[in-house]
Amino acid sequence: MNEVFEMVAEVLEELRSEAGEREYSVCTKEAKNAAKELKKANQEYEKLLAEISGEQRKLFAVCKIISAGDFDLMI
């Protein structure tokens, strides 16, 4: 009986390791719309950055980091 469990464990381990190599994607209508909105917002942000001065650009970058909650990037 232990041999059966060992074989099942080996198969499951193989499947688990292969799963890391696969790309999974579920793309709902809502996800597509959200991706379009995000792309649009990023384009507007990039356009705004191109129009402002260097000091303002630095401030925007810090604000973006803070709003993302990624304080480690500030160090």
C-alpha positions in Angstrom: 0.0 0.0 0.0 2.9 2.4 0.7 4.1 1.9 -2.9 0.7 3.2 -4.2 1.0 6.3 -2.0 4.6 6.8 -3.1 3.6 6.6 -6.8 0.7 9.0 -6.3 3.0 11.4 -4.5 5.5 11.2 -7.3 2.8 11.9 -9.9 1.4 14.8 -7.9 4.9 16.3 -7.4 5.6 16.0 -11.2 2.3 17.7 -12.0 3.0 20.5 -9.4 6.5 21.2 -10.8 5.1 21.3 -14.4 2.5 23.7 -13.4 5.1 26.4 -12.8 6.1 26.2 -16.4 2.5 26.7 -17.7 0.9 30.0 -18.4 -2.7 30.3 -17.1 -5.0 33.0 -18.2 -8.7 33.7 -17.5 -9.8 36.7 -19.4 -13.3 37.8 -18.5 -15.1 40.8 -20.1 -14.5 42.7 -16.9 -10.8 42.0 -17.0 -10.5 43.1 -20.6 -12.3 46.3 -19.8 -10.1 46.9 -16.8 -7.0 46.3 -18.9 -8.2 48.8 -21.4 -8.9 51.4 -18.7 -5.5 50.8 -17.1 -3.8 51.2 -20.5 -5.6 54.4 -21.1 -4.7 55.8 -17.6 -1.1 54.8 -18.1 -1.0 56.6 -21.5 -2.5 59.7 -19.9 0.0 59.5 -17.1 2.9 59.2 -19.5 1.6 62.2 -21.5 1.4 64.2 -18.4 4.9 63.3 -17.4 6.2 64.4 -20.8 4.6 67.9 -20.2 5.9 68.6 -16.7 9.2 69.7 -15.4 11.9 67.5 -13.9 11.1 68.4 -10.3 7.4 67.8 -10.8 8.3 64.5 -12.5 10.3 63.4 -9.4 7.3 64.3 -7.2 4.9 62.3 -9.4 7.2 59.3 -9.2 7.3 59.4 -5.4 3.6 59.8 -5.2 3.1 56.8 -7.5 5.3 54.7 -5.2 3.5 55.9 -2.2 0.1 55.2 -3.7 1.3 51.7 -4.7 2.4 51.1 -1.1 5.9 50.1 -2.4 7.9 52.1 0.1 11.0 50.0 -0.4 11.5 51.6 -3.8 12.0 55.0 -2.2 15.2 53.9 -0.4 
